[in-house]
């Protein structure tokens, strides 16, 4: 047994299941569910905090624009609204839950790795209080991960009894006590959601009655709520600096922004985007770029936008291109620069050739190995970069 000081208890705080950030840290994803047939939707406040726009994706791939209606920051709750008729889940008074009750959690964790299908886990209510006996929470043994934030915690009747919110910080516990915790998670009790919902005019009358017939298994619980759950996609502001490039303002690109083709597809093209390879060559002298259109093509020399979306992971460059022209594009010239981006110094120019042509009106992610050490040459500060020109066949 290892004794710890009272002051150390403060270190044993749970970790909020922060939403998964993706697509250049511009978007965050979490989970949630509809509570009324006319489109009121519940999730955690931290999922949508500071979001500039919010979209809800249901299990069938339908996307709904959502507005923020009401929040309860102290209990990490938020209620959104979509302008659509939906199927709702009944909310049960959490005072009916007993220690040892079976519960089911549903959510969308780590969609970049685990995909867009909802993930279902089951377990027990281990305690009627959270960390340090906090009465706002249940401690649950249902497995949850980042991205489960705001997802429903259901009893075996298919009624909401809580919202999945947090897990115990296993690493901090290990450092402090020498013990590794296993599957210690928390959910905000549904009573707090009921209190918040009833503060919204007319919502109380639209909440549906609780189910009184117990369902036979976890599969039955999931089937009863499948059409009522949703993936929350919250757009956040990107840090920006003024970049002088053809009299345009281009957002800066912090080095550690991370995304992948699947997330870009989800957020921008609903799964239709493609990913291709590209070959990148370092240009020693940018002065000859002026003459490159004639050297590479007899046809169109056209500007294209990188949609202000590029990122570097382990010296591999990812760029989402869009071709607004009526001819396919095969190549482009790109530059990187340390901040301040308006300075002509420290710019690195590269010549990019696409493995597959970018067809007219197509959006795609191109991936290629950088021919220089990005960290060494650009550093860990925010960096800027832009497409200068692209060339057709």
PAGUTOR-653472 format. One record per residue (C-alpha): x, y, z. Coordinates in nm, 4 decimals. Layout:
BEGIN
pt u->X; v->Y; w->Z
...
This chain:
BEGIN
pt u->0.0000; v->0.0000; w->0.0000
pt u->0.1225; v->0.3491; w->-0.0854
pt u->0.0055; v->0.6456; w->0.1204
pt u->-0.0478; v->0.9814; w->-0.0475
pt u->-0.0823; v->1.3266; w->0.0959
pt u->-0.4178; v->1.5046; w->0.1001
pt u->-0.2783; v->1.7703; w->-0.1346
pt u->-0.1978; v->1.5026; w->-0.3883
pt u->-0.5639; v->1.4099; w->-0.4120
pt u->-0.6132; v->1.7262; w->-0.6157
pt u->-0.3938; v->1.5767; w->-0.8855
pt u->-0.6237; v->1.2796; w->-0.9270
pt u->-0.8715; v->1.4697; w->-1.1369
pt u->-1.0530; v->1.3039; w->-1.4199
pt u->-0.9725; v->1.3889; w->-1.7771
pt u->-1.2543; v->1.5358; w->-1.9802
pt u->-1.3015; v->1.3336; w->-2.2971
pt u->-1.2054; v->1.6242; w->-2.5159
pt u->-1.3364; v->1.6068; w->-2.8693
pt u->-1.1098; v->1.4695; w->-3.1377
pt u->-0.9538; v->1.7551; w->-3.3347
pt u->-0.8943; v->1.7043; w->-3.7016
pt u->-0.8583; v->1.8774; w->-4.0374
pt u->-0.5859; v->2.1182; w->-3.9329
pt u->-0.7306; v->2.1517; w->-3.5806
pt u->-1.0105; v->2.3560; w->-3.7352
pt u->-1.2769; v->2.0984; w->-3.6518
pt u->-1.3573; v->1.8998; w->-3.3385
pt u->-1.5848; v->1.5978; w->-3.3143
pt u->-1.7915; v->1.4558; w->-3.0314
pt u->-2.1170; v->1.2700; w->-2.9763
pt u->-2.4755; v->1.3483; w->-2.8785
pt u->-2.8437; v->1.2624; w->-2.9204
pt u->-3.1851; v->1.4126; w->-3.0023
pt u->-3.4176; v->1.4750; w->-2.7087
pt u->-3.7279; v->1.6069; w->-2.8891
pt u->-3.8922; v->1.5147; w->-3.2219
pt u->-3.8531; v->1.8717; w->-3.3498
pt u->-3.4734; v->1.8675; w->-3.3349
pt u->-3.3411; v->1.9605; w->-2.9909
pt u->-3.0086; v->1.7830; w->-2.9380
pt u->-2.7927; v->1.7283; w->-2.6276
pt u->-2.4138; v->1.7037; w->-2.5994
pt u->-2.1286; v->1.8185; w->-2.3726
pt u->-2.0503; v->2.1882; w->-2.3592
pt u->-1.6788; v->2.1264; w->-2.4132
pt u->-1.7550; v->1.9656; w->-2.7521
pt u->-1.8997; v->2.2874; w->-2.8964
pt u->-1.7259; v->2.5484; w->-2.6807
pt u->-1.6049; v->2.8424; w->-2.8956
pt u->-1.7339; v->2.6769; w->-3.2139
pt u->-1.8200; v->2.9085; w->-3.5019
pt u->-2.0524; v->2.6552; w->-3.6664
pt u->-2.1866; v->2.3120; w->-3.5749
pt u->-2.3001; v->2.0203; w->-3.7912
pt u->-2.4632; v->1.6967; w->-3.6752
pt u->-2.4171; v->1.3799; w->-3.8812
pt u->-2.6597; v->1.0942; w->-3.8193
pt u->-2.5827; v->0.7246; w->-3.8635
pt u->-2.7156; v->0.7359; w->-4.2207
pt u->-2.4717; v->1.0075; w->-4.3256
pt u->-2.7247; v->1.2928; w->-4.3274
pt u->-2.5815; v->1.6298; w->-4.2221
pt u->-2.7818; v->1.8859; w->-4.0233
pt u->-2.6758; v->2.2417; w->-3.9487
pt u->-2.7228; v->2.3066; w->-3.5768
pt u->-2.7565; v->2.6219; w->-3.3684
pt u->-2.6625; v->2.6580; w->-3.0029
pt u->-2.9686; v->2.7148; w->-2.7823
pt u->-2.8633; v->2.6818; w->-2.4191
pt u->-2.5575; v->2.5804; w->-2.2160
pt u->-2.4801; v->2.4803; w->-1.8590
pt u->-2.1039; v->2.5249; w->-1.8299
pt u->-2.0856; v->2.4091; w->-1.4686
pt u->-2.2324; v->2.0709; w->-1.5610
pt u->-2.0692; v->2.0571; w->-1.9067
pt u->-2.3991; v->2.0456; w->-2.0941
pt u->-2.5223; v->2.2049; w->-2.4158
pt u->-2.8471; v->2.1891; w->-2.6104
pt u->-2.8471; v->2.2445; w->-2.9859
pt u->-3.1312; v->2.2722; w->-3.2370
pt u->-3.1716; v->2.1526; w->-3.5954
pt u->-3.4612; v->2.2453; w->-3.8228
pt u->-3.5640; v->1.8875; w->-3.8971
pt u->-3.8082; v->1.6275; w->-3.7719
pt u->-3.6154; v->1.3525; w->-3.5943
pt u->-3.6512; v->1.0552; w->-3.3625
pt u->-3.5826; v->1.1407; w->-2.9993
pt u->-3.4653; v->0.9397; w->-2.6968
pt u->-3.6597; v->0.9604; w->-2.3708
pt u->-3.4764; v->1.1012; w->-2.0674
pt u->-3.5288; v->0.9194; w->-1.7376
pt u->-3.4804; v->1.0685; w->-1.3936
pt u->-3.1320; v->0.9585; w->-1.2892
pt u->-3.2451; v->0.9138; w->-0.9293
pt u->-3.3904; v->0.5796; w->-1.0437
pt u->-3.0434; v->0.4422; w->-1.1203
pt u->-2.8981; v->0.1978; w->-0.8696
pt u->-2.5384; v->0.1055; w->-0.8043
pt u->-2.4644; v->-0.2009; w->-1.0181
pt u->-2.7253; v->-0.1130; w->-1.2843
pt u->-2.6410; v->-0.2210; w->-1.6384
pt u->-2.5772; v->0.0676; w->-1.8775
pt u->-2.4898; v->0.1149; w->-2.2449
pt u->-2.2776; v->0.3940; w->-2.3956
pt u->-2.2850; v->0.4935; w->-2.7632
pt u->-2.0536; v->0.7385; w->-2.9360
pt u->-1.8114; v->0.8245; w->-3.2133
pt u->-1.4571; v->0.7963; w->-3.0703
pt u->-1.1453; v->0.8675; w->-3.2779
pt u->-1.3253; v->0.8770; w->-3.6115
pt u->-0.9930; v->0.9303; w->-3.7903
pt u->-0.8837; v->0.5818; w->-3.6815
pt u->-1.2009; v->0.3943; w->-3.5877
pt u->-1.4264; v->0.5274; w->-3.8619
pt u->-1.7704; v->0.6866; w->-3.8707
pt u->-1.9787; v->0.3955; w->-3.7438
pt u->-2.1123; v->0.4449; w->-3.3888
pt u->-1.9377; v->0.2378; w->-3.1227
pt u->-2.1418; v->0.0580; w->-2.8547
pt u->-2.0013; v->-0.0469; w->-2.5156
pt u->-2.1751; v->-0.1834; w->-2.2076
pt u->-2.0926; v->-0.1994; w->-1.8389
pt u->-2.2196; v->-0.1147; w->-1.4942
pt u->-2.2805; v->0.1881; w->-1.2797
pt u->-1.9912; v->0.1402; w->-1.0374
pt u->-2.0786; v->0.4343; w->-0.8159
pt u->-2.3570; v->0.6876; w->-0.7775
pt u->-2.0981; v->0.9626; w->-0.7418
pt u->-1.7960; v->1.0774; w->-0.9390
pt u->-1.4436; v->1.1592; w->-0.8332
pt u->-1.4151; v->1.2599; w->-0.4680
pt u->-1.7848; v->1.1715; w->-0.4315
pt u->-1.9026; v->1.4427; w->-0.6711
pt u->-2.2833; v->1.3919; w->-0.6854
pt u->-2.3131; v->1.5246; w->-1.0410
pt u->-2.1665; v->1.2105; w->-1.1930
pt u->-2.1998; v->0.8367; w->-1.2180
pt u->-1.8830; v->0.6294; w->-1.2260
pt u->-1.9259; v->0.3735; w->-1.5030
pt u->-1.7294; v->0.0797; w->-1.6414
pt u->-1.8444; v->0.1226; w->-2.0028
pt u->-1.5322; v->0.1749; w->-2.2146
pt u->-1.5082; v->0.5280; w->-2.3568
pt u->-1.2474; v->0.7306; w->-2.5456
pt u->-1.1941; v->1.0802; w->-2.6814
pt u->-1.4835; v->1.1553; w->-2.9140
pt u->-1.7384; v->0.9800; w->-2.6876
pt u->-1.7973; v->1.3201; w->-2.5237
pt u->-2.1686; v->1.3987; w->-2.5001
pt u->-2.2799; v->1.0523; w->-2.6067
pt u->-2.5818; v->0.8886; w->-2.4418
pt u->-2.5600; v->0.6654; w->-2.1361
pt u->-2.8660; v->0.4408; w->-2.1523
pt u->-3.0330; v->0.1936; w->-1.9194
pt u->-3.1721; v->-0.1371; w->-2.0417
pt u->-3.5048; v->0.0281; w->-2.1194
pt u->-3.3435; v->0.2510; w->-2.3810
pt u->-3.3815; v->0.5653; w->-2.1683
pt u->-3.1145; v->0.8301; w->-2.1148
pt u->-2.9696; v->0.8253; w->-1.7633
pt u->-2.6563; v->1.0304; w->-1.8339
pt u->-2.4100; v->1.1816; w->-2.0828
pt u->-2.0628; v->1.0301; w->-2.1151
pt u->-1.8191; v->1.3027; w->-2.0139
pt u->-1.4836; v->1.1962; w->-1.8714
pt u->-1.2417; v->0.9249; w->-1.7685
pt u->-0.9914; v->0.9035; w->-1.4880
pt u->-0.6427; v->1.0221; w->-1.5811
pt u->-0.4613; v->0.6887; w->-1.5688
pt u->-0.1184; v->0.8392; w->-1.6362
pt u->-0.1481; v->1.0939; w->-1.3543
pt u->-0.2785; v->0.8273; w->-1.1175
pt u->0.0176; v->0.6050; w->-1.2048
pt u->0.2647; v->0.8870; w->-1.1420
pt u->0.1050; v->0.9793; w->-0.8114
pt u->0.0097; v->0.6432; w->-0.6615
pt u->0.2065; v->0.3860; w->-0.8593
pt u->-0.1204; v->0.2145; w->-0.9496
pt u->-0.2657; v->0.1890; w->-1.3012
pt u->-0.6408; v->0.2468; w->-1.3106
pt u->-0.8569; v->0.0439; w->-1.5457
pt u->-1.1791; v->0.1564; w->-1.7102
pt u->-1.2803; v->0.4260; w->-1.4628
pt u->-1.5146; v->0.6603; w->-1.6487
pt u->-1.7801; v->0.9178; w->-1.5676
pt u->-2.1158; v->1.0428; w->-1.6972
pt u->-2.3135; v->1.3539; w->-1.6060
pt u->-2.6454; v->1.2484; w->-1.4540
pt u->-2.9563; v->1.2965; w->-1.6662
pt u->-3.1282; v->1.5056; w->-1.3968
pt u->-2.9020; v->1.7964; w->-1.4853
pt u->-2.9949; v->1.7620; w->-1.8519
pt u->-3.3656; v->1.7562; w->-1.7628
pt u->-3.3246; v->2.0737; w->-1.5601
pt u->-3.1479; v->2.2486; w->-1.8475
pt u->-3.3968; v->2.1304; w->-2.1095
pt u->-3.6986; v->2.2479; w->-1.9137
pt u->-3.5542; v->2.5999; w->-1.9010
pt u->-3.6178; v->2.6225; w->-2.2763
pt u->-3.9760; v->2.7332; w->-2.3532
pt u->-4.1988; v->2.4531; w->-2.4884
pt u->-3.9270; v->2.1858; w->-2.4659
pt u->-4.0666; v->2.0276; w->-2.1506
pt u->-4.3910; v->1.9414; w->-2.3299
pt u->-4.1982; v->1.7904; w->-2.6220
pt u->-3.9875; v->1.5461; w->-2.4207
pt u->-4.1120; v->1.1959; w->-2.4958
pt u->-4.2329; v->0.9549; w->-2.2233
pt u->-3.9820; v->0.7066; w->-2.0859
pt u->-3.9891; v->0.3484; w->-2.2043
pt u->-4.1299; v->0.1115; w->-1.9433
pt u->-4.0597; v->-0.2172; w->-2.1205
pt u->-3.7161; v->-0.3611; w->-2.0520
pt u->-3.5204; v->-0.4591; w->-2.3616
pt u->-3.3677; v->-0.8038; w->-2.3865
pt u->-3.0054; v->-0.7160; w->-2.4637
pt u->-2.7541; v->-0.4467; w->-2.5624
pt u->-2.8345; v->-0.4945; w->-2.9304
pt u->-3.1972; v->-0.4142; w->-2.8551
pt u->-3.0995; v->-0.0999; w->-2.6660
pt u->-2.8871; v->0.0186; w->-2.9585
pt u->-3.1585; v->-0.0579; w->-3.2143
pt u->-3.4084; v->0.1498; w->-3.0150
pt u->-3.1920; v->0.4641; w->-3.0328
pt u->-2.9921; v->0.4210; w->-3.3545
pt u->-3.1807; v->0.6926; w->-3.5419
pt u->-3.1523; v->0.9357; w->-3.2515
pt u->-2.7746; v->0.9584; w->-3.2045
pt u->-2.5343; v->1.1821; w->-3.3929
pt u->-2.1732; v->1.2745; w->-3.4549
pt u->-2.1100; v->1.6390; w->-3.3640
pt u->-1.8750; v->1.8331; w->-3.5918
pt u->-1.7793; v->2.1705; w->-3.4463
pt u->-1.5840; v->2.4221; w->-3.6516
pt u->-1.3362; v->2.6417; w->-3.4664
pt u->-1.1484; v->2.9526; w->-3.5661
pt u->-0.7949; v->2.9093; w->-3.6982
pt u->-0.5168; v->3.1432; w->-3.5916
pt u->-0.4390; v->3.3804; w->-3.8752
pt u->-0.1605; v->3.6095; w->-3.9825
pt u->-0.1576; v->3.8467; w->-4.2764
pt u->0.0272; v->3.6903; w->-4.5662
pt u->0.0992; v->3.8947; w->-4.8766
pt u->0.0572; v->3.6670; w->-5.1768
pt u->-0.1055; v->3.8123; w->-5.4857
pt u->-0.2840; v->4.0648; w->-5.2631
pt u->-0.4646; v->3.7882; w->-5.0746
pt u->-0.4810; v->3.7170; w->-4.7024
pt u->-0.3908; v->3.3568; w->-4.6284
pt u->-0.4239; v->3.1975; w->-4.2820
pt u->-0.1049; v->3.0798; w->-4.1152
pt u->-0.0391; v->2.7101; w->-4.0837
pt u->0.0930; v->2.5880; w->-3.7480
pt u->0.3306; v->2.2962; w->-3.7973
pt u->0.1531; v->2.0573; w->-3.5672
pt u->-0.1923; v->2.0802; w->-3.7253
pt u->-0.2963; v->1.7218; w->-3.8002
pt u->-0.5636; v->1.5799; w->-4.0291
pt u->-0.6140; v->1.3007; w->-4.2780
pt u->-0.8080; v->1.2368; w->-4.5978
pt u->-1.0943; v->1.0580; w->-4.4200
pt u->-1.1684; v->1.3515; w->-4.1909
pt u->-1.1410; v->1.6022; w->-4.4738
pt u->-1.3798; v->1.3829; w->-4.6682
pt u->-1.6272; v->1.3790; w->-4.3820
pt u->-1.6165; v->1.7494; w->-4.3175
pt u->-1.6034; v->1.8833; w->-4.6702
pt u->-1.7202; v->1.6277; w->-4.9225
pt u->-1.9213; v->1.3782; w->-4.7157
pt u->-1.6862; v->1.0941; w->-4.7941
pt u->-1.6380; v->1.1633; w->-5.1647
pt u->-1.2866; v->1.3046; w->-5.1527
pt u->-0.9931; v->1.1073; w->-5.2961
pt u->-0.6296; v->1.0900; w->-5.1874
pt u->-0.3378; v->1.0658; w->-5.4319
pt u->0.0385; v->1.0712; w->-5.4175
pt u->0.2643; v->1.3534; w->-5.5332
pt u->0.6331; v->1.3919; w->-5.6045
pt u->0.7993; v->1.6955; w->-5.4461
pt u->1.1257; v->1.8500; w->-5.5690
pt u->1.3075; v->2.1366; w->-5.3989
pt u->1.3669; v->2.4385; w->-5.6245
pt u->1.7032; v->2.6062; w->-5.5719
pt u->1.6148; v->2.9268; w->-5.7502
pt u->1.2621; v->3.0666; w->-5.7428
pt u->1.3415; v->3.3196; w->-6.0155
pt u->1.2852; v->3.0629; w->-6.2914
pt u->0.9262; v->3.0007; w->-6.1737
pt u->0.8079; v->3.2765; w->-6.4048
pt u->0.9133; v->3.0675; w->-6.7038
pt u->0.7784; v->2.7344; w->-6.5771
pt u->0.4289; v->2.7457; w->-6.7320
pt u->0.5737; v->2.7234; w->-7.0840
pt u->0.8191; v->2.4584; w->-6.9754
pt u->0.5521; v->2.2341; w->-6.8209
pt u->0.2543; v->2.2893; w->-7.0445
pt u->0.1464; v->2.4309; w->-7.3762
pt u->-0.2025; v->2.4860; w->-7.2449
pt u->-0.3343; v->2.6477; w->-6.9319
pt u->-0.1264; v->2.8108; w->-6.6607
pt u->-0.3844; v->2.8549; w->-6.3871
pt u->-0.4094; v->2.9576; w->-6.0308
pt u->-0.5663; v->2.7005; w->-5.8002
pt u->-0.6449; v->2.7205; w->-5.4327
pt u->-0.5043; v->2.4824; w->-5.1738
pt u->-0.8222; v->2.5762; w->-4.9835
pt u->-0.5849; v->2.7072; w->-4.7155
pt u->-0.5493; v->2.3489; w->-4.5990
pt u->-0.2112; v->2.1873; w->-4.5707
pt u->-0.0261; v->2.0166; w->-4.2908
pt u->0.2939; v->1.8244; w->-4.2223
pt u->0.3213; v->1.4988; w->-4.0294
pt u->0.6643; v->1.3376; w->-3.9863
pt u->0.8033; v->1.5342; w->-4.2809
pt u->0.5193; v->1.4240; w->-4.5085
pt u->0.3178; v->1.7013; w->-4.6737
pt u->-0.0602; v->1.6766; w->-4.7060
pt u->-0.2445; v->1.9321; w->-4.9232
pt u->-0.6118; v->1.9481; w->-5.0135
pt u->-0.6390; v->2.0906; w->-5.3645
pt u->-0.9465; v->2.1947; w->-5.5597
pt u->-0.9486; v->2.2376; w->-5.9379
pt u->-1.1962; v->2.5077; w->-6.0495
pt u->-1.0901; v->2.4888; w->-6.4149
pt u->-1.2153; v->2.2884; w->-6.7127
pt u->-0.8899; v->2.1023; w->-6.7691
pt u->-0.7093; v->1.8499; w->-6.5474
pt u->-0.4148; v->1.9727; w->-6.3428
pt u->-0.0867; v->1.7844; w->-6.3141
pt u->0.1582; v->2.0062; w->-6.1295
pt u->0.1992; v->2.3081; w->-5.9077
pt u->0.4559; v->2.5247; w->-5.7333
pt u->0.4310; v->2.5678; w->-5.3568
pt u->0.6283; v->2.7628; w->-5.1006
pt u->0.6883; v->2.7442; w->-4.7264
pt u->0.8063; v->3.0277; w->-4.5070
pt u->0.8780; v->3.0977; w->-4.1449
pt u->0.6659; v->3.3672; w->-3.9857
pt u->0.6336; v->3.6509; w->-4.0638
pt u->0.5100; v->3.5072; w->-4.3894
pt u->0.5152; v->3.8401; w->-4.5728
pt u->0.8937; v->3.8415; w->-4.5668
pt u->1.0590; v->3.7086; w->-4.8852
pt u->1.3376; v->3.5621; w->-4.6740
pt u->1.3485; v->3.1989; w->-4.5681
pt u->1.1006; v->3.0879; w->-4.8321
pt u->1.1435; v->2.7344; w->-4.9586
pt u->0.9964; v->2.6675; w->-5.3031
pt u->0.9045; v->2.3205; w->-5.4206
pt u->0.7929; v->2.1808; w->-5.7543
pt u->0.5030; v->1.9323; w->-5.7134
pt u->0.3954; v->1.6752; w->-5.9708
pt u->0.0734; v->1.4830; w->-5.9109
pt u->0.0685; v->1.1035; w->-5.9486
pt u->-0.2928; v->1.1339; w->-6.0655
pt u->-0.4379; v->1.4365; w->-6.2508
pt u->-0.6741; v->1.6544; w->-6.0515
pt u->-0.9900; v->1.6524; w->-6.2608
pt u->-1.2082; v->1.9601; w->-6.3181
pt u->-1.4191; v->2.0491; w->-6.0129
pt u->-1.2505; v->1.7729; w->-5.8132
pt u->-1.1281; v->1.8117; w->-5.4556
pt u->-0.8560; v->1.5722; w->-5.3414
pt u->-0.5835; v->1.5292; w->-5.0837
pt u->-0.2309; v->1.4862; w->-5.2253
pt u->0.0396; v->1.3311; w->-5.0079
pt u->0.4153; v->1.3390; w->-5.0623
pt u->0.7502; v->1.3238; w->-4.8800
pt u->0.9231; v->1.6604; w->-4.8372
pt u->1.2741; v->1.6832; w->-4.9879
pt u->1.4031; v->1.8815; w->-4.6881
pt u->1.3823; v->1.8631; w->-4.3102
pt u->1.0698; v->2.0615; w->-4.2258
pt u->1.1448; v->2.0998; w->-3.8548
pt u->1.5009; v->2.2134; w->-3.9205
pt u->1.4184; v->2.4583; w->-4.1998
pt u->1.0787; v->2.5905; w->-4.0927
pt u->1.0852; v->2.5136; w->-3.7215
pt u->0.8102; v->2.4657; w->-3.4671
pt u->0.6611; v->2.8108; w->-3.5114
pt u->0.3607; v->2.8888; w->-3.7246
pt u->0.4513; v->2.8750; w->-4.0892
pt u->0.2744; v->2.9833; w->-4.4029
pt u->0.2584; v->2.8401; w->-4.7478
pt u->0.0494; v->2.8748; w->-5.0591
pt u->0.0036; v->2.7421; w->-5.4071
pt u->0.1520; v->2.9871; w->-5.6560
pt u->0.0471; v->2.8291; w->-5.9823
pt u->-0.0697; v->2.5009; w->-6.1281
pt u->-0.0479; v->2.3580; w->-6.4763
pt u->-0.2802; v->2.1526; w->-6.6916
pt u->-0.2066; v->1.8884; w->-6.9502
